[in-house]
Amino acid sequence: MDAPLLRRAESRISLKMFVKISDPVTGAFEITSTVDVSCHGARLVTKRFWNTNHALLVQPIRGNLPSRGRVAHCATRQDGTYEIGLELYPPTDDWTRSGKLPSSSQIATRPRNETKS
């Protein structure tokens, strides 16, 4: 019997927004843009190769929604740039709301595995 295909739990929204990605260890950063976003991540175009599982900080240029994340995948594009899938922690469903940036009070602070009582 074949194993079921893994599918994304949430849909992606095509949304181009400028973000700053930075390496929390070295401080190296790049201003880039998203291709699409979801509740738990974003797909970005970048000038450099990033290793899978590399920790990054990401912040929209307009607004104050800094997030921590990890590189889920990195692939070379035909034009020589790279496309990365970035998984964000904690999930920031606010990225998907009408393309508007949320205020910092809207960011979920409860850890992912914590259950409501």
N, C-alpha and C positions, 0 to 999 in steps of 0.2 A: 504494500500500500504506500502511495506517495505521501510525503509530509505536506501539510498545508503550507501555502505561501504566506510569508510574513507580510503584513500590510500595515501601513501607517495608521495609528489610531485616530488621528485628527487630520483634517484637510489642510492644504496649504493655500495661502492667499497670495496672489501675485502682487507684490508691493515693493516698489523701489524706494528705498530711503537711505540716506547717507549715514554711515556709522563709523565710529572709531574702534578698531580692534587693536588690542595691545597685549603684549606678553608680560604677565605680572612679575616674572623673574628678571628679565633683561630691561624692561621698560620700552622695548622697540614697539612702534605702533605704525598703523597705516589707516588712512581715511579711504573707505571703500563704500560699496553699496550692496544692498540686499537684492536678491532675485525674487525670492518669495519668503514668506514667514508662516509659522504655525504656532500653536499654543506652547510648544516645547522647544522651538528652535528656529533657525533661519538658514537659508542658503545664500552665500555671499560670493562675490568675485574678488579675488585678491591677486596681488602681484607676485607673491612668494608662495613656495610650497610649505605647507604645515603638516607635521606628522600627526597621525591618528592618535587620539587621546591627549593631545597637547592642550593644556589649560590656557584659556584666553579670557580677557575682559572685553566686553562689547558695550558700547554706549551710543545711542542715537546722537547725531550732531545737534538736532533740535530737541530739547527736552532733557530730562534728568532720570533716565531709567537705566542705570548701570546694571549689568548682569554678568555673572560668571558663567563660563561655558567650557565645553570641550569639543575638540574637532572630532566629528564622527567619521568623516571621510574627506579626502582631498583628491581632486582629479584635474589633469591638465586639459585645458580647452584648446581649440584649434588656433586661437590667436596667441598662444604662449602664456596666457594668464592661467590662474587656477580657480577652481570652484570648490568651495568647502561647505560641508554641512556642519552646522554648529548646533550642538545640543545645549540648551540653556538651563541653568539652575538658579533659583527655583523656576518652575514654569511661569512664563509671563504671558498669559492669555491676552493681556492688554495690547500687545503688539498687533493683534488681529482686529481690533475694534475700529472699523471705519478708517484705518490708516492714521488715526490720531494718536499722539503720544500721551500716555497716562501721567497723572501726578504720582509722586512717590508714595502717597498714602494708599494708592490702589495696588501696590505690589504685594503679592502673597508672601507672608513670612513663615507660614507653617511648613515644616519639612515635608517632603514628598510622601514618606511612609507613615506619617503620623495620621491617626484616625480621629475623627470627631467623637466626642463623648456625649 
